Amino acid sequence: MAMKEQPKQIYRTLNGKEIDMNRLVLANEMTVAVGNVKVNARGDELGPGGRIVRKREEVLADASNQAVPDQLNVREEDPTGGV
């Protein structure tokens, strides 16, 4: 299945240089992201040595399968009659 083509995101700097943001993202998608979460720029979970432990698709599938808890009524009446 072919992916939908992204609209061109070409920006021009003050010096007149053109930067293609889509090409820049694709060139750096395997770079380790900055921060305390062990992921690359694409969203894959990384293990020791920067090896991919779980792919982005697996992470998203696990997140969509989690059940959302029902809301709890915080202001339930106290059975002793107090508030």
C-alpha positions in Angstrom: 0.0 0.0 0.0 1.5 3.3 -1.1 1.8 6.0 1.5 0.1 9.3 0.9 2.6 11.8 -0.5 3.3 14.7 1.9 2.8 18.2 0.6 6.0 19.9 -0.2 7.3 21.9 2.7 10.1 24.0 1.2 11.1 27.1 3.1 13.4 29.9 2.0 15.9 31.3 4.6 16.8 35.0 4.8 19.9 34.3 2.8 17.8 32.8 0.0 18.7 29.2 0.6 15.8 26.7 0.2 15.3 24.0 2.8 13.1 21.0 2.1 11.7 19.9 5.5 10.3 16.6 4.3 13.7 15.5 3.0 15.4 16.7 6.2 13.0 14.6 8.4 13.5 11.5 6.2 17.3 11.9 6.4 17.3 12.0 10.2 14.5 9.6 11.2 16.9 7.1 12.7 18.8 9.7 14.8 18.4 9.3 18.6 16.0 11.9 19.9 17.1 14.4 22.5 15.6 13.9 26.0 15.3 11.2 28.6 13.0 8.9 26.6 14.9 6.2 24.7 13.4 6.7 21.2 14.7 7.7 17.8 13.2 10.6 15.8 10.7 8.2 14.1 9.3 6.9 17.4 10.9 3.5 17.7 11.9 2.4 21.2 15.6 1.9 21.6 17.5 -0.5 23.7 21.2 -0.7 24.7 23.5 0.6 22.0 20.7 2.3 20.1 19.3 -0.9 18.7 15.5 -0.9 17.9 13.6 -2.9 20.5 10.0 -2.2 19.4 9.0 -0.5 16.1 6.8 2.6 16.0 3.9 0.6 14.6 4.0 -1.8 17.6 4.1 1.1 20.1 1.1 2.7 18.4 -0.8 -0.6 18.3 -0.3 -1.2 22.0 -1.4 2.4 22.8 -4.6 2.0 20.9 -5.4 -1.3 22.5 -5.3 0.1 26.1 -8.7 0.6 27.7 -9.6 4.0 29.0 -10.9 3.9 32.6 -14.4 5.4 33.2 -14.6 8.6 35.0 -15.0 8.4 38.8 -17.4 10.7 40.6 -15.1 12.5 43.0 -17.9 14.3 44.8 -19.8 11.2 46.0 -21.8 11.8 49.1 -20.3 10.7 52.4 -22.4 7.8 53.9 -22.0 9.4 57.4 -23.8 12.5 56.3 -20.8 14.8 56.2 -19.4 16.5 53.2 
